[in-house]
Amino acid sequence: HLEKHPGTDIKIEQPPADEQFSLLRSEICHWEMLRGMPETEKTYLGQILQMLNALPLLRILRPETCTINSLQLSLAEYLHAQKQKAK
């Protein structure tokens, strides 16, 4: 989940599980659209849970003038550090 913030640095964090669900749900489809399709909503919510169980959702806070290269480098460093912690 990518957001802008008023700072000058790039921050990467893993939100709490309940917030991850809300963030992913809001990124993919408008909630109001699903209310009219109960069967689709049930399937959709199940798919969100499957995604969150398979992969971590990250919140990336970036400054207004962040370059793609600096964002890519920060994300690579974060993922490398997480991989080292898991060893």
matplotlib code that plots the C-alpha trace (Angstrom):
import matplotlib.pyplot as plt

x = [0.0, 1.6, 1.0, 2.5, 3.6, 5.1, 8.5, 11.6, 12.4, 10.8, 9.2, 8.2, 6.1, 3.8, 0.5, -1.5, -3.5, -6.9, -5.6, -3.9, -7.3, -9.0, -6.1, -6.2, -9.9, -10.0, -7.3, -8.9, -12.7, -15.2, -17.0, -20.4, -20.2, -19.9, -23.0, -25.2, -23.5, -23.5, -22.0, -19.2, -18.6, -18.1, -15.6, -13.8, -13.3, -12.0, -9.5, -8.3, -7.7, -5.8, -3.6, -2.8, -2.0, 0.4, 2.1, 2.8, 1.2, 3.5, 2.6, 5.1, 5.1, 7.0, 7.7, 6.0, 9.1, 10.3, 12.0, 11.2, 14.8, 15.0, 11.7, 13.0, 16.3, 14.5, 12.1, 15.0, 16.9, 13.8, 13.2, 16.8, 16.8, 13.6, 15.1, 18.2, 16.0, 14.2, 17.4]
y = [0.0, 3.2, 6.5, 10.0, 11.7, 15.1, 13.8, 13.5, 9.8, 6.6, 4.5, 0.8, -1.0, -4.0, -2.9, -5.0, -7.9, -6.2, -3.1, -5.2, -6.7, -3.2, -1.8, -4.6, -4.6, -0.9, -1.1, -3.7, -3.0, -0.5, -2.0, -0.6, -2.5, -5.8, -5.3, -5.8, -9.1, -11.3, -14.4, -12.3, -10.6, -13.9, -15.2, -11.8, -11.7, -15.3, -14.3, -11.4, -13.7, -16.2, -13.4, -12.1, -15.6, -16.1, -12.7, -9.8, -6.5, -3.5, 0.1, 2.3, 6.0, 8.2, 11.9, 13.9, 14.1, 10.5, 9.0, 5.5, 4.5, 5.6, 3.8, 0.7, 0.8, 1.3, -1.6, -3.9, -3.0, -3.6, -7.0, -8.0, -7.0, -9.0, -12.0, -11.8, -11.7, -14.8, -16.8]
z = [0.0, -1.2, 0.6, 0.6, 3.8, 4.6, 5.6, 3.5, 4.1, 2.9, 5.6, 5.1, 7.7, 8.0, 9.4, 11.9, 10.4, 10.8, 9.1, 6.3, 5.5, 5.2, 3.2, 0.6, 0.4, -0.3, -2.9, -5.1, -5.2, -3.9, -0.9, -2.1, -5.4, -3.5, -1.3, -4.4, -5.2, -2.1, -3.7, -5.3, -1.9, -0.1, -2.8, -2.8, 1.0, 0.9, -1.8, 0.3, 3.2, 1.0, -0.3, 3.2, 4.5, 1.5, 1.4, 3.8, 3.0, 3.4, 3.9, 2.1, 3.1, 0.6, 0.4, -2.3, -4.5, -4.2, -7.3, -8.4, -8.1, -4.4, -3.7, -5.4, -3.4, -0.1, -0.8, -1.8, 1.4, 3.5, 2.0, 2.3, 6.0, 6.5, 4.8, 7.1, 10.2, 9.1, 9.0]

ax = plt.figure().add_subplot(projection="3d")
ax.plot(x, y, z, "-o")
ax.set_aspect("equal")
plt.show()
